Amino acid sequence: MTFKNITCPFCGLACDDLTVSAKQNKLDILAGQCTLNRAGFNQALWEKTSTAMMQGKEIAHATAIDKAASLLKKSEAPLIGGLITDVNGVRTAMALADACGAVIDHQDSQAIFRNTRVLQDTGWMTTTLTEVRNRADLVIMIGSQVLDDYPRFFERIIQPKPQFRKKPRQIILLGSWDGRKIPAELKGDNTTVIKTPMESVAEVIAALRATLAERVLDNNQFGGMNSSAIQELAFQLKESQYSVFTWSAKEFDMPHSELVIEQLVELIKDLNTTTRSSGLPLGGSNGSISANQVCTWQSGIPLRSSFAQGQPQHDALLFDSQRLLKNAEADLLLWVSSLRSDQPPPDTDIPTIAIGHPATQFKRLPEIFIPVGIPGIDHTGHTFRMDGVVTLPLHKLRETSLLSAADVLSQLTARIS
């Protein structure tokens, strides 16, 4: 059987133009293939288990649910982490957190909150993938990992001719491109590469803001750019009818990185006094955008929230899952990872319940492992796109005896309620 217009759940682009052939449980991507979806579909075919396990030994599913529920009932400080799943998986994880008084957080929340802190403190002006594709005449891409994390970004968003612009789109690559081969699709007269370390991006942004405000620069070098290059870039930004800055918070892996993002957001605000400019934060891999969106609409607050007091409480520092595990402030970890087999729970000494991909590669065997189906392959579901404005359907492509993560989490909630 051949399925068309299939949504890929393996990165934040959520490309919905895949054609997939399913024959005798074998899955082949006939159109829309990239490195991430090829790896995701291949992982679905690896040798796997459909049987629940307790410390590496097979047990019945009902027994696994009983044992997991018993651990949750005894726990005084449970942590629900990972959340590498679809919308329904996160919704039921939220219900379970409410039932057992757990903290809930996503594996990639470090990157999420570099953006969230700026949004909370200053607000920002952002756009959508469709707007970038159809209207942007100048795209400034900050960082050098976009093709690694979102392989079809240029094919789907940048390369198509803008629907409402006659001139070719101009691309500026700003980041640590030294030592990296610039992809063929980025080479050409319309692309400019500005090589600067990610640690120096703040200098470039500050110099651009000063130039746009007609202040005199008291230095000649800013992140590898001289003052003439800064003035030329500022002129391009002012002359553009619709400029867009893209960035991935994951690449700002440095102390106080939210301050760099804040500077960038303020630059966009400066530009909007005379022209049009927007930001496009890139993210959403491992279901992180879905997790944060669901948490916000279900509880009114984002991830890194606790239900221990009978109502949701948010604290981005106190309820950071990595900090909780490092400081032994959680006494039980329930890890949800149904999208990928290479995202096991962290190696920790506290009891761990894993609800995950049937081919999960564990660093340390958990107390309880309940394998579940893969969203968008084994069962239907939904996923949020990286811009947070579209929820796309995930399709079932094959038959399986495995339950979804949402089904298993609902069983656990019913058992402890």
VEXDREN-2710 file (C-alpha; in Angstrom, 1 decimal):
% VEXDREN-2710
k/r/px/py/pz
1/MET/0.0/0.0/0.0
2/THR/1.2/3.5/-0.8
3/PHE/0.4/6.5/1.5
4/LYS/0.6/10.0/0.2
5/ASN/0.8/13.4/2.0
6/ILE/2.2/11.8/5.1
7/THR/3.5/14.0/7.9
8/CYS/7.0/13.3/9.2
9/PRO/7.2/13.5/13.0
10/PHE/11.0/13.5/13.3
11/CYS/11.8/17.3/13.2
12/GLY/10.2/20.6/13.7
13/LEU/9.4/21.2/10.1
14/ALA/6.8/18.5/10.2
15/CYS/7.0/18.0/6.4
16/ASP/3.6/16.8/5.2
17/ASP/4.4/15.8/1.7
18/LEU/6.0/12.4/2.2
19/THR/5.0/9.4/0.0
20/VAL/5.5/6.1/1.9
21/SER/5.2/2.5/0.7
22/ALA/4.2/-0.1/3.3
23/LYS/4.7/-3.7/2.2
24/GLN/4.9/-6.7/4.6
25/ASN/5.8/-4.3/7.4
26/LYS/8.6/-2.7/5.4
27/LEU/8.5/1.0/5.0
28/ASP/10.1/2.9/2.1
29/ILE/10.0/6.7/1.6
30/LEU/9.3/7.2/-2.1
31/ALA/9.2/11.0/-2.0
32/GLY/10.2/13.7/0.6
33/GLN/13.1/11.7/2.0
34/CYS/15.8/13.3/4.2
35/THR/18.4/12.0/6.6
36/LEU/16.2/12.4/9.7
37/ASN/13.1/10.7/8.4
38/ARG/15.1/8.0/6.8
39/ALA/16.8/7.3/10.1
40/GLY/13.4/7.5/12.0
41/PHE/11.7/5.0/9.6
42/ASN/14.8/2.7/9.7
43/GLN/14.7/2.6/13.5
44/ALA/11.1/1.5/13.3
45/LEU/12.3/-1.7/11.5
46/TRP/15.1/-2.6/13.9
47/GLU/15.0/-5.7/16.0
48/LYS/12.6/-4.8/18.9
49/THR/10.6/-6.1/21.8
50/SER/6.8/-5.9/22.1
51/THR/6.9/-7.3/25.6
52/ALA/7.1/-5.3/28.8
53/MET/10.2/-5.9/31.0
54/MET/11.2/-5.5/34.7
55/GLN/14.9/-5.1/35.2
56/GLY/15.5/-6.8/31.8
57/LYS/13.1/-9.7/32.3
58/GLU/9.9/-10.1/30.4
59/ILE/6.7/-9.6/32.3
60/ALA/3.0/-9.3/31.3
61/HIS/1.8/-5.9/30.3
62/ALA/-0.8/-5.8/33.2
63/THR/2.0/-6.7/35.7
64/ALA/4.1/-3.9/34.3
65/ILE/1.3/-1.4/34.8
66/ASP/0.7/-2.6/38.3
67/LYS/4.4/-2.4/39.2
68/ALA/4.8/1.1/37.6
69/ALA/1.7/2.4/39.4
70/SER/3.0/1.0/42.7
71/LEU/6.3/2.9/42.2
72/LEU/4.4/6.1/41.4
73/LYS/2.2/5.8/44.5
74/LYS/5.2/5.3/46.7
75/SER/7.2/8.2/45.2
76/GLU/7.3/11.5/47.1
77/ALA/9.0/13.5/44.3
78/PRO/8.3/11.9/40.9
79/LEU/9.7/13.5/37.7
80/ILE/8.1/12.9/34.3
81/GLY/10.7/13.6/31.7
82/GLY/11.7/13.0/28.1
83/LEU/8.3/13.8/26.5
84/ILE/9.7/12.8/23.1
85/THR/6.2/11.9/21.8
86/ASP/3.2/13.4/20.1
87/VAL/0.4/15.7/21.3
88/ASN/-1.7/13.0/22.8
89/GLY/1.3/11.5/24.6
90/VAL/2.0/14.8/26.3
91/ARG/-1.6/15.4/27.2
92/THR/-1.8/12.1/29.0
93/ALA/1.6/12.7/30.7
94/MET/0.1/16.0/32.0
95/ALA/-2.9/14.1/33.4
96/LEU/-0.6/11.6/35.1
97/ALA/1.6/14.4/36.5
98/ASP/-1.6/16.0/38.0
99/ALA/-2.6/12.6/39.5
100/CYS/0.7/11.8/41.2
101/GLY/2.0/15.3/41.9
102/ALA/4.9/15.1/39.6
103/VAL/7.2/17.7/38.0
104/ILE/7.0/17.6/34.2
105/ASP/9.7/18.7/31.8
106/HIS/11.0/18.0/28.3
107/GLN/14.5/16.6/27.5
108/ASP/15.3/19.7/25.4
109/SER/14.0/22.3/27.7
110/GLN/17.4/24.0/28.1
111/ALA/17.1/25.3/24.5
112/ILE/13.3/25.9/24.9
113/PHE/13.8/28.3/27.8
114/ARG/16.6/30.3/26.2
115/ASN/13.8/31.5/24.0
116/THR/11.0/31.4/26.6
117/ARG/12.9/33.7/29.0
118/VAL/13.1/36.4/26.3
119/LEU/9.5/36.0/25.3
120/GLN/8.4/36.3/29.0
121/ASP/10.7/39.3/29.7
122/THR/10.4/41.5/26.6
123/GLY/8.1/39.9/24.1
124/TRP/9.1/39.4/20.5
125/MET/7.9/39.7/16.8
126/THR/8.0/36.4/15.1
127/THR/6.6/34.9/11.9
128/THR/5.6/31.6/10.4
129/LEU/7.3/29.2/7.9
130/THR/4.6/30.1/5.3
131/GLU/5.3/33.9/5.7
132/VAL/9.0/33.3/5.2
133/ARG/8.5/31.2/2.1
134/ASN/6.1/33.6/0.5
135/ARG/7.1/37.1/1.6
136/ALA/10.7/37.3/2.9
137/ASP/13.2/39.0/0.6
138/LEU/16.1/38.8/3.0
139/VAL/16.8/35.9/5.3
140/ILE/19.6/36.1/7.9
141/MET/20.3/32.6/9.2
142/ILE/22.3/32.6/12.5
143/GLY/24.1/29.4/13.2
144/SER/25.5/26.6/11.0
145/GLN/23.6/23.5/12.0
146/VAL/20.3/24.1/10.3
147/LEU/20.8/21.4/7.6
148/ASP/21.8/18.9/10.3
149/ASP/18.7/19.5/12.4
150/TYR/16.2/20.5/9.7
151/PRO/17.5/18.8/6.4
152/ARG/14.7/20.1/4.2
153/PHE/14.5/23.6/5.4
154/PHE/16.1/25.1/2.3
155/GLU/14.2/22.9/-0.1
156/ARG/10.8/23.6/1.6
157/ILE/11.2/27.2/2.8
158/ILE/14.1/29.1/1.3
159/GLN/14.6/27.8/-2.3
160/PRO/11.0/28.4/-3.5
161/LYS/10.5/31.7/-5.2
162/PRO/8.6/34.2/-2.9
163/GLN/5.0/34.3/-4.0
164/PHE/4.6/38.0/-3.3
165/ARG/8.1/39.2/-4.2
166/LYS/9.6/39.6/-7.7
167/LYS/13.3/39.8/-6.8
168/PRO/15.2/36.7/-5.8
169/ARG/15.5/36.1/-2.1
170/GLN/18.9/37.1/-0.5
171/ILE/20.4/34.8/2.0
172/ILE/23.0/35.7/4.7
173/LEU/24.7/33.0/6.7
174/LEU/26.0/34.3/10.0
175/GLY/27.8/31.9/12.2
176/SER/30.6/29.4/12.8
177/TRP/30.9/28.1/9.2
178/ASP/34.7/27.7/9.5
179/GLY/35.7/24.1/8.9
180/ARG/32.2/23.2/7.6
181/LYS/31.4/22.6/4.0
182/ILE/28.7/25.0/2.9
183/PRO/25.9/23.0/1.3
184/ALA/25.6/23.2/-2.5
185/GLU/22.1/24.6/-2.2
186/LEU/23.5/27.6/-0.4
187/LYS/26.1/28.5/-3.0
188/GLY/25.3/31.2/-5.5
189/ASP/25.1/34.9/-6.1
190/ASN/22.2/35.4/-3.7
191/THR/24.1/33.9/-0.7
192/THR/26.6/35.8/1.5
193/VAL/28.6/33.9/4.2
194/ILE/29.8/35.8/7.3
195/LYS/32.0/33.6/9.3
196/THR/31.9/34.4/13.0
197/PRO/31.9/32.3/16.2
198/MET/28.6/31.9/17.9
199/GLU/30.1/33.5/21.0
200/SER/30.7/36.7/18.9
201/VAL/27.2/37.0/17.4
202/ALA/26.2/39.4/20.2
203/GLU/28.9/41.8/19.1
204/VAL/27.6/41.8/15.5
205/ILE/24.0/42.4/16.6
206/ALA/25.1/45.2/19.0
207/ALA/27.1/46.9/16.2
208/LEU/24.1/46.6/13.8
209/ARG/21.8/48.2/16.3
210/ALA/24.3/51.0/16.9
211/THR/24.7/51.6/13.2
212/LEU/20.9/51.6/12.6
213/ALA/20.6/54.2/15.4
214/GLU/23.3/56.3/13.6
215/ARG/25.8/56.0/16.5
216/VAL/29.5/56.1/15.9
217/LEU/31.3/52.8/16.3
218/ASP/34.4/53.0/18.5
219/ASN/35.8/49.7/17.2
220/ASN/36.8/48.4/13.8
221/GLN/36.2/44.7/14.4
222/PHE/32.9/43.0/15.6
223/GLY/32.9/39.3/15.6
224/GLY/35.2/39.1/12.6
225/MET/33.3/41.9/10.7
226/ASN/34.9/45.3/10.1
227/SER/32.8/48.5/10.4
228/SER/32.4/48.7/6.6
229/ALA/30.8/45.2/6.5
230/ILE/28.6/46.2/9.4
231/GLN/27.4/49.3/7.6
232/GLU/26.8/47.3/4.4
233/LEU/24.7/44.7/6.3
234/ALA/22.7/47.5/8.1
235/PHE/22.0/49.1/4.7
236/GLN/20.7/45.7/3.4
237/LEU/18.4/45.4/6.4
238/LYS/17.0/48.9/6.0
239/GLU/16.4/48.5/2.3
240/SER/14.7/45.1/2.6
241/GLN/11.0/45.0/2.5
242/TYR/10.7/42.0/4.7
243/SER/13.7/40.6/6.5
244/VAL/13.6/37.5/8.7
245/PHE/16.2/36.3/11.2
246/THR/16.3/32.6/12.0
247/TRP/18.1/31.0/14.9
248/SER/18.2/27.8/16.8
249/ALA/18.5/28.3/20.6
250/LYS/20.3/24.9/20.8
251/GLU/23.3/26.5/19.1
252/PHE/23.6/29.3/21.7
253/ASP/25.1/26.8/24.2
254/MET/26.9/29.4/26.3
255/PRO/26.4/31.2/29.6
256/HIS/23.6/33.8/29.6
257/SER/22.7/32.9/26.0
258/GLU/19.3/34.4/26.4
259/LEU/20.9/37.8/26.5
260/VAL/22.1/37.2/22.9
261/ILE/18.6/36.2/21.8
262/GLU/17.2/39.3/23.6
263/GLN/19.6/41.5/21.6
264/LEU/18.5/39.9/18.4
265/VAL/14.8/40.4/19.3
266/GLU/15.5/44.1/20.0
267/LEU/17.2/44.5/16.7
268/ILE/14.1/43.2/15.0
269/LYS/12.0/45.7/16.9
270/ASP/14.4/48.5/15.8
271/LEU/14.0/47.5/12.2
272/ASN/10.2/47.6/12.4
273/THR/10.3/51.4/13.0
274/THR/11.0/51.9/9.3
275/THR/10.5/48.6/7.5
276/ARG/9.3/45.1/8.2
277/SER/11.3/42.4/10.0
278/SER/10.5/39.2/12.0
279/GLY/12.2/36.4/13.8
280/LEU/11.8/32.7/13.2
281/PRO/13.1/30.6/16.1
282/LEU/13.9/27.1/14.9
283/GLY/13.1/24.1/17.1
284/GLY/10.6/21.4/17.6
285/SER/12.8/18.3/17.2
286/ASN/12.0/15.5/19.6
287/GLY/8.5/16.9/20.0
288/SER/9.7/19.8/22.1
289/ILE/7.3/22.4/20.6
290/SER/4.4/20.0/21.0
291/ALA/5.3/19.4/24.6
292/ASN/5.5/23.1/25.5
293/GLN/2.4/24.0/23.6
294/VAL/0.3/21.3/25.2
295/CYS/1.6/22.1/28.7
296/THR/0.8/25.8/28.2
297/TRP/-2.8/25.2/26.9
298/GLN/-3.5/22.5/29.5
299/SER/-2.2/24.4/32.6
300/GLY/-1.7/28.0/31.5
301/ILE/2.0/27.8/32.2
302/PRO/4.9/26.3/30.2
303/LEU/7.1/23.2/30.9
304/ARG/9.2/22.9/34.1
305/SER/6.1/22.8/36.2
306/SER/5.1/20.9/39.3
307/PHE/1.8/19.5/40.4
308/ALA/3.0/18.6/43.9
309/GLN/0.8/21.2/45.6
310/GLY/-2.4/20.1/43.9
311/GLN/-2.2/22.9/41.2
312/PRO/0.3/23.6/38.5
313/GLN/3.3/25.8/39.6
314/HIS/6.0/27.0/37.2
315/ASP/9.6/27.7/38.0
316/ALA/12.1/27.5/35.1
317/LEU/15.0/27.0/37.5
318/LEU/13.6/25.0/40.4
319/PHE/11.8/22.5/38.1
320/ASP/14.6/22.0/35.6
321/SER/14.7/18.2/35.2
322/GLN/18.5/18.1/34.7
323/ARG/19.0/20.0/37.9
324/LEU/16.6/17.8/39.8
325/LEU/18.4/14.7/38.7
326/LYS/21.9/16.1/39.3
327/ASN/21.0/17.2/42.9
328/ALA/19.0/14.0/43.7
329/GLU/15.8/16.0/44.3
330/ALA/13.6/13.5/42.5
331/ASP/13.1/10.0/43.8
332/LEU/11.5/8.5/40.7
333/LEU/11.9/9.1/36.9
334/LEU/9.2/8.3/34.4
335/TRP/10.7/8.7/31.0
336/VAL/8.6/9.0/27.8
337/SER/10.3/8.6/24.4
338/SER/8.1/7.0/21.7
339/LEU/9.6/8.8/18.7
340/ARG/13.2/7.7/18.8
341/SER/15.1/4.7/19.9
342/ASP/18.3/6.6/20.6
343/GLN/16.9/8.8/23.3
344/PRO/16.9/6.6/26.4
345/PRO/16.5/7.9/30.0
346/PRO/19.6/9.4/31.6
347/ASP/21.8/7.2/33.6
348/THR/20.5/7.8/37.1
349/ASP/20.5/5.9/40.4
350/ILE/16.8/6.6/41.1
351/PRO/14.1/4.1/40.1
352/THR/13.2/4.6/36.4
353/ILE/10.1/3.7/34.4
354/ALA/10.6/3.9/30.7
355/ILE/7.7/4.2/28.3
356/GLY/9.3/4.2/24.9
357/HIS/10.3/3.2/21.4
358/PRO/10.4/-0.7/21.2
359/ALA/14.1/-0.6/20.0
360/THR/15.3/1.8/22.7
361/GLN/19.0/1.5/23.4
362/PHE/19.3/1.8/27.2
363/LYS/22.5/3.0/29.0
364/ARG/21.1/1.3/32.1
365/LEU/18.2/-1.1/32.3
366/PRO/15.2/0.6/33.9
367/GLU/13.1/-0.9/36.7
368/ILE/10.1/-1.1/34.3
369/PHE/10.1/-0.8/30.5
370/ILE/6.9/-0.7/28.5
371/PRO/7.4/-0.6/24.7
372/VAL/4.9/1.5/22.8
373/GLY/4.1/2.3/19.2
374/ILE/5.8/5.1/17.2
375/PRO/3.6/8.1/16.4
376/GLY/3.1/8.6/12.7
377/ILE/4.0/5.0/12.0
378/ASP/2.2/2.6/14.4
379/HIS/-0.7/4.9/15.3
380/THR/-2.3/8.2/14.5
381/GLY/-1.6/11.4/16.4
382/HIS/-0.7/15.1/16.0
383/THR/2.4/17.1/16.1
384/PHE/3.1/20.9/16.3
385/ARG/5.2/22.5/13.6
386/MET/8.2/24.6/14.8
387/ASP/6.4/27.9/14.4
388/GLY/3.7/26.8/16.8
389/VAL/0.8/27.8/14.7
390/VAL/-0.1/24.6/12.9
391/THR/-0.9/21.1/14.3
392/LEU/-0.5/18.4/11.7
393/PRO/-2.0/14.9/11.7
394/LEU/0.2/11.9/12.0
395/HIS/-0.9/8.7/10.2
396/LYS/-0.9/5.0/10.9
397/LEU/1.2/3.2/8.3
398/ARG/1.2/-0.4/9.6
399/GLU/-0.5/-2.8/12.0
400/THR/1.1/-3.4/15.5
401/SER/0.1/-4.9/18.8
402/LEU/1.8/-2.1/20.6
403/LEU/-0.3/0.5/22.5
404/SER/0.5/4.2/22.1
405/ALA/2.3/6.1/24.8
406/ALA/-1.0/7.9/25.5
407/ASP/-2.8/4.6/26.1
408/VAL/-0.2/3.4/28.5
409/LEU/0.0/6.7/30.4
410/SER/-3.9/6.7/30.6
411/GLN/-3.8/3.2/32.1
412/LEU/-1.3/4.4/34.7
413/THR/-3.4/7.5/35.6
414/ALA/-6.5/5.3/36.0
415/ARG/-4.6/2.9/38.2
416/ILE/-3.3/5.5/40.7
417/SER/-6.3/7.8/40.7
END
